[in-house]
């Protein structure tokens, strides 16, 4: 057994996020584990760009109110203690409600043996109109 170093907080890159976002990688991406887990902190109104994961993604809200949406579907509201599953290959975004900070655990699997390509594919930023859909107004 090995105690891992405390994760370092990283500012979310502007190519992937709108607003103030930071995260800590709890599971090192160094080949020891296929699973991934980040603690992600969003300021009010901050959100990811559209993206998809080759093996899906699980989000567990630990603080605040999370807004998430799959392309073509309605916005889903998840609160502290709620868990959301995003299926493999499904374009989606997630972030904080306009009036609250939000923190979630983002969990996904890296590439399995024989899989190629990126674990996560990033797309366009979520527009203000997409973010302000009826569920968030």
PyMOL commands that set and color helices and strands:
alter all, ss='L'
color gray80, all
select helices_A, chain A and resi 128-131
alter helices_A, ss='H'
color red, helices_A
select strands_A, chain A and resi 10-11+17-18+21-25+35-42+47-48+51-53+57-70+76-79+83-86+92-96+102-109+120-122
alter strands_A, ss='S'
color yellow, strands_A
deselect
rebuild
show_as cartoon
